[in-house]
Amino acid sequence: MAKKGEYKYSDEELADIASKYTVLTEFRKKEPKIYDAIVSRKKLKEFCGHMKRGRRERYTDEELAEIASRYDSLKEFREREPKAYDRIHSRKKMEEFCGHMKREERIPYTNDELADIASRYDSVAEFIKKEKSAYQTISRRGLMDELCAHMKREKPNYTDEELASVARVYNNLTQFKREQPNIYSAIQRRGLIAKLCNHMKRNMRADYTREELAAIANEYDDLTVFRKKQRYPYFAIVRRGLLDELCGHMKRNMRESYTDEEIRVAALKCKTKEEFREKEGGAYNAARRRGIFEEVCSHMEELRRPKGFYTKEYCHAVALGYKTRCEFQKGSGYAYQHAFKEGWLDDICGHMEVVGNWMRRKIYAFTFSDGYAYIGLSFDPEHRRRRHTDVEKKKSAVYKHIEETGASYEFKILTDWLDIDVVGKMEDEYIRKYAADGWKMLNRVKGGALGTPNPKKKK
């Protein structure tokens, strides 16, 4: 057994194990601990330089056509050759290369069948988990109130009067959203933002005068406190290049440099590395930069989890606190990584919402009590609903209509996940269908624009 401070594997052992593999991907999968040890010692190029990287060169159209010709079923092709399938999709060659394949035709549910299935469940959450297809069909046909009224819903059923009484207590919208998220979400869903939150102040301001900024800055002596408590004035000052002028009198919690002795003294005050990082962040970072971190922390206790701590049951219990895999990964990284390595993610994340991506979208609709409607598509419809009704996104046609008329609305998801080569046409068809049914459409442009899943990357 390796002593504390010694490596479990010697460099010769790592090199010997790595020499048995010719493909880096295979090595990483079959010897994850050896691979991690090599990476941590910065020996990847030295020990794994002879290995091939398992990256696929760009497919030609001839190669894609040859691969597609091996399959008679589109489902089987998508499961066994996902990369080739995605390339064909992105090049819009589905009909050309996959036209000969069988598509699975879904037999639509009748309303009686849906009613029979829904009657077996007492909880909406359980119904969604076990009968997802039936739930989506009920939601798409607008039969939720009729067929699922007997089921329990986890969200509290607030009355409009209860929502109004809570909203009246707050004068600041940001504080209201932070302290009463369930109330705020209920107000958003019912389209009552303009009616119940109109008296609240909005923190985001772009029209601060120089005198206002100077007056706010003069109230603080510490730059860190000012940045935390007056976020938007601080950003306005930085954008206008007035930081030195208006905040020059404030203290900066920064150290020019630490001596090695000062770092050791700071480290001796702390019992653990976590405490050292939180209480003496500057000395902590300086120690890591100079390569004396382990030396100055040698007296500290190790707070590592014991081997076997992250069991499947524990990771499942942690995962139940999150709605999506992304939230799980960000909020509980260690549990997520352990579940990923052990192959438990599909089992413990079955309750989570599936969020779309660049290749898939859902179509949704806002219908208003005054006869207006709006049709859109999104890879995350719930997020898009919040953006449409967010008071800080006033350019939305939906928000403008709510603000001008005060009309209440209903939000519906009209389809399941659709591939990007068909979703644009489907959105346009829904716009025409709603218009033909007598709805006045708020859509200002023709349907079919796919947008981007990450606007920050758009140039």
N, C-alpha and C positions, 0 to 999 in steps of 0.2 A: 504493500500500500504506500502511495506517495506521501511524503511528509509535507507539512504546510510550507508553501513557498516553492515547492518543487513541482515540475510538470509530471503528469501521469504517464505520458508517452515521450520518449526521447525523439530527437530529430531523425535518428536513423530508423526508428520504428515507423514513424510517419512516412518517411520516404519509401520504405520497403512496402508498406500497404498501398501507397499511391501508385507505385510502379506496376501493380497488378491490373490497373484499369486503363482503358484507352479512351473512354468517353467521360467527360466531366459531369454530365447530367447523371449518368449511371453511378458514378463514384459518390456524388452528393446524396443520392437517394439511399444507397446501400451502406454507406459509411458516414452518416451525418456527424457523429462525434469526432471522427478523424478529420473530416473536412473542416469543421468549426475550429479544431485545434490548429490546423494549418493556416487558416485565415487569420486567427487571433495572433499568430506569430509572424504574420506577413511573409509567408513562405509559399504562397500560391503559385507564383510564376516559377519558382525554383523546383517545387515538387510535382506540379501538375502541368508544367509547360508542354509535356509531350502529348497531353490529352486533346482530343477533338472537342470543340464546343458544339453542343447539340442544337445548333440553330439551323433552321431550314432555309435554304436559299429561296429566293423569290420564285414562285411557281410560274411557269409559262402557261398560256391558254391550252397548248397541246397536252401538257401534263395533267391539267385539271380535267380536260375532256376524257383522257384515258382513265383517270381515277374514278370519275363519275360513271363511266360506262360499266364498271364492275358491279354496280348496285342496281337493284330493281325497286328498292323501297327508299323513299326520301328520309324516313325516320332512321333507318339503319345507316344510311350514308351520313346523316348529321351526327349520329352517335359515334361511329367508327372513324370518321375522317373530319373532325371538327375544323381543323385549319383549312383544309381544302374547301369545305363547305362555306366557311367565312369568306375566303378569297372569291369564290364564285358569286356570293351574295354582294360583296363590295364592288365587284366589277359589273354587276347587273346582267349576269349571264345565266340566271336560273332556268329560264325557258329553253335556252340553247343547249345547256349541258345536262339539265335534269328533267327535261320534258318527258322522257321515256319512263320516269319513275312513278310508282303508285303513291298517291296521297291518301292518308287515312281520313275518311269522311266521318265526321261526327254526326250522330243521329240526334237531332234537337230534342230537348225535353218538352213534354206537354206540360201545361200548367197544373194538371191533376197530378202528374208524376212529381213535380216540384213540391206541391203541397204535401204529398205523402212523405217525401224525404224530409222536408222541414219539420214535420210533426214529430219526428223521432228524437229531436234535440231540444234541450231546455236552455242551452247557452249558445249565443252567437259565436263565441270564440271556438267552442267545440265543433259547431256546424262548419265553420270556415276550415278548420283543421282537417276534418274527416270527409267533407263533401265540398271541396273547393270549387269544382266545376258547376255543381248545382247552385252554390251560393252566388257565383259570378253571373250565372244565367238569371237568377232572381233579381240581382242588383241591376243587371242590364235592362231587364224588362220593367223595372220600376215596381216590383211586387213586394218589396221589403216590408212595408207597413201591413200588407194583407197577409203574407205567409209567415212572417217572423215576429209578429207582435207579441206572441206568447213567450218569446225567449228573453233571457236575462241579458242585459248589456252592462259591460263593466263601467262605461262612462256614466256619471250621475246625470239625471234628467232634470236640469235646472229650469225653472219657469223664467219668463222674461222679467218679471218683477224682481226675482232673486238676483238675476244678473245686473239689473239696473241699480239695485240697492248696494251691491258690492262696488260697482264701477263709480258710484257717486263719492265713495270714500277717497278716491285717488285723484290727484291733480297732475300726475306725470305718467305718460303712457309707458315709458321704459320701465319704471318702477312697477307699474300695474302688471305688465307682461312677465316680469321677473318673479313677483311675489304671488300672483294669482294666475298661473299658466292655464289651469283647467277652465277657469271662468273666461279668460281671454279667448281661448280656443272655441268655447261654446258661442261666445258673441260673434267670432269670425264666421263660424259655420252657419249661423242664422242671418248673416249679412247685416248685423246691427252695429257695426263699428262706428259709422257716421252718426248714428242716433245716440248711442250710449257713451261714446268716448270723445265726443267732439269738444268737451270742455277741458280736456287734458292737454298739458304742454308737451311738445315734442322736443327731445333733446338735440336732434340733428339740426343745426343751423349753419347756413352758409353766409349769413348777412351780418355777422358781428362787426361792429365798428371798432376802430383802433382804440377808442376811448373805453369801450366796454371791455375789450380784452385786457387793457392795462389795469382797469379797476378790479377785474377778477384775479389777475395775476398778483396784484399787490396784497391780496388777502393771505398769500401763502409764502412761507420761508423755505420750504423744502420742495425741490423739483419732483421727486418721486411721489410725494403726497398730492401735489398739484396735478400730475399726470393721471393718477388714479381717480381722484375725486372730480376733476373737471376735464374729462376726456375730450369733448368736442372743442371747447375753447383752446385746449392745448394743441390739438391737431390744426386748428385754424391759425394759431400763432406760428407753428412749424411751416405750414404751407406758404404763409406770407413772408417767411424769412425774418421774423421778429423775435426769435428765441433769445438771442443774446441781449437784445434791447429791453424786452419786457420781463425776462426771467433772470437777468444777470445778477439780481440780488439774492437769488435762491441758492441753497446749499445743494451740491451734487454729491450723492453717496457713491463716490468713485475714488479708488486709490490709484495713484500714478504707478507705483510698483511696490512689491513686497520683497524683503530680504528673506533668505532661507530661514533665519532664526525667527523672524516674525511669523512665518508660515507654521513652524513647529509649535510656537507658543499658542497660535490660534487652534491648531489641531489638538493640542493637549486639553483644551477646554471641553472637547466633545467626546462622547462615549462611542458613537457609531458614525459610519461614513455618511449616512443619511442626515444625521444631525449636523455634521460638518458642512455638508452641502447647503443645508437650509440656513444655518446661522452665520456661516463664514464663507459665503459664496465666492468672494474675491480671492481669498487665500486658497480655497478649494481648487478653483480654476488655475491659479498660479502654480500650485503643486503639481497638477496634472501636466501643465505645459512644460515644466522643468524636469519631469521624470522622477520626482522625489515623492510621489503620492503614496506608494506602498510603504516607503520608509517612515513618513510622518504619521501614517495611519496604523502602524504595526501594533499599537496598544489597544486598538478599537475592537469592539465585539462584532462578530459577523452575524447579520440578521437574515441568513439564507433560509429558505424553506427546507424542511427535511425531505430527504428522498421519499417519493411516494405521496407527497402532500397533494399534488394536483391529480386527483383521481377523476374518473369520468363523471361520477356523481357530483363531485365538487364543481367541476367545470360546467356541468349542466345547470346546477343551481345558480351559478353566476350568470350564465347565458340567459336565464329566464328574466333577468332584469333589463334586457335590451330588446328593442324592436327590430333592429337590422344588424347584419354582420359587421357593417362599418362601425356602428356605435359600439358593438361588443369589442372590436379590435382596439378602438381608441380608448374605451373606458377601462378595460381589463386586459391589457396587452399580454401579461404572463399566462393567464388562463387561456386566452385565445391561441397563443403560439403553441402551448402544450397540446391543446386539442387538435390543432392543425397537424403537428408532428405525429400524433397518435392516430390520426384519421377519424376523429370523433365528430368533426364539425357538422356533417350532414345529420347525424343522429341528435345532437344537442341543440341545433339551430332550426329544427323543423317548424317551430312556432313563429319564426321571424318572417317579416314582410319581405317579399322579393322585390328588389328595386331593379329597374331596367338598366340599359346601357346604350351605347352609341348605336347598336344594331336593332334595338327593340323599343317600341313606344306603346302607350295606351291612349285611347281617345276619351275625352271627358266633356261634360256639358254643364254650363250654368243656365238654369231657367229661372226667370224672375216672375214675381206675382203680377206684374203689369204687362206680361205678354212678350217680353224681350228674352233673347237667348244668346249664348256665346258658346261656340264649339272650339276645342283646342286639343292638342296632343302633347304628351310629355313622357319622359323616361321615369319621372317621379311625380305622379298626379297630385298627391297630397301636398308635396312641397310647392307645386305650381299653384294649388288652391290658396295656400297661405300667401304667396307672393301677389296673386291677383287682388286679395282683399287686405293687404298690408297698407296701412295709412302712409307709409314712407315710400310706396311705389305708386305714386299718383298718376303715372302715365298709362296704367292699365285701363282698357275700355270697361272692364268689369268694375273696377274701383270707382271710376268716374260716374258710371251709371248709378251705383249705390249712393254716392255722395250727392248726386243731383236729384235723385228721386226718392231715396230712402226705402226703395222696394226691397222686400225680403227675397231670398233666393234659395234654390235647392241645387246641390252639387251632386252629379252622377258620373260614375265611370261607365262608359258605354261599351267598351270592348275589353277582351283579354289582351295579353302582349301580342303585338303585331310586328312583323319584320319591316324594316325601313323601306323596302321596295314596294310595299302595298299600303302602308299606313297613311301616306300622303293622299292617295286616291280615296281611301276610306273616309278620311276627314272631310274631303271635298263633297263626297256623297252625303255624309251626315248633315253638312251645312245646307245642301239643296233640299234634303228631306225635311229638315226642321222648317225651312222657309216655306216649303210646299204645304206643311201642316198649319201654317198661319202664324208662326213665330216671327217676330221682327229681329233680325240678326244684328248683333253688335260687332261681328267680325269686320275689320276694316280692310283686310287683304284677302286674297284667294287662299283657301286651305292648301296644306301640303308642305309648308316650310318646316323642316326638321329641327332647326335651331342647333344648339350645341349643349352637351351635358355639363360642360365646365366653361362658363362664359369668360372666366379670367384668362383662359388660354387663347381666346380669340384675339387675333391681331387686326 
